[in-house]
């Protein structure tokens, strides 16, 4: 399997596990926003940009809330995606 395809498969597997967790809780570590949401939010941003076809319902719900936060827009979304 080519390296890039393997990376996509592994990334999708990790985000699918995250989606399953987010089916149980509003945020990464429970029902309140925490430091875990900050670091995973940056990874999810990149994942969504690289694999827009991957629609994971709970991840999308969680991410919609994360991207509404001013700090996310200032420190993650404002950085050029290259």
C-alpha positions in Angstrom: 0.0 0.0 0.0 1.4 3.4 -0.9 2.5 5.5 2.0 -0.1 8.3 1.4 -3.0 5.9 1.2 -1.8 4.2 4.4 -1.7 7.6 6.1 -5.2 8.3 5.1 -6.4 4.9 6.3 -4.7 5.4 9.7 -6.0 8.9 10.0 -9.6 7.8 9.2 -9.3 5.0 11.7 -8.2 7.4 14.5 -10.9 9.9 13.7 -13.5 7.1 13.6 -12.5 6.2 17.1 -12.8 9.9 18.1 -16.3 10.0 16.4 -17.3 7.0 18.5 -16.2 8.8 21.7 -18.0 12.0 20.7 -21.2 9.9 20.3 -21.0 9.5 24.1 -19.9 12.9 25.2 -20.2 16.5 24.0 -16.4 17.1 24.2 -13.3 14.9 24.0 -13.0 14.2 27.8 -16.6 14.6 28.9 -19.4 17.1 28.7 -17.3 20.3 29.2 -14.6 21.9 27.0 -11.1 20.9 28.1 -7.4 21.1 27.1 -8.0 17.8 25.1 -10.4 19.7 22.8 -7.7 22.2 22.0 -5.0 19.8 20.8 -7.4 17.5 19.0 -9.2 20.4 17.4 -6.0 21.3 15.6 -5.6 17.8 14.3 -9.3 17.6 13.3 -9.0 20.8 11.4 -6.1 19.3 9.3 -8.0 16.0 8.9 -11.1 17.7 7.6 -9.0 19.8 5.1 -7.1 16.7 3.9 -10.1 14.3 3.8 -13.2 16.4 3.2 -15.1 13.4 1.9 -14.9 11.8 5.4 -18.2 12.8 7.0 -18.2 11.6 10.6 -21.4 12.9 12.2 -20.3 13.3 15.8 -16.9 14.7 14.8 -18.7 17.3 12.6 -21.1 18.3 15.4 -18.2 18.7 17.8 -16.0 20.5 15.3 -18.8 23.0 14.4 -18.8 24.1 18.1 -15.0 24.2 18.2 -14.7 26.4 15.2 -17.1 28.9 16.7 -14.5 29.7 19.4 -12.6 33.0 18.7 -9.3 31.4 19.9 -9.7 28.6 17.4 -10.2 31.0 14.5 -7.3 33.2 15.6 -4.7 30.4 16.3 -5.7 27.5 14.1 -8.0 28.5 11.2 -6.1 31.7 10.5 -2.9 29.8 9.8 -2.5 29.2 6.0 -3.0 25.5 5.2 0.0 24.5 3.2 
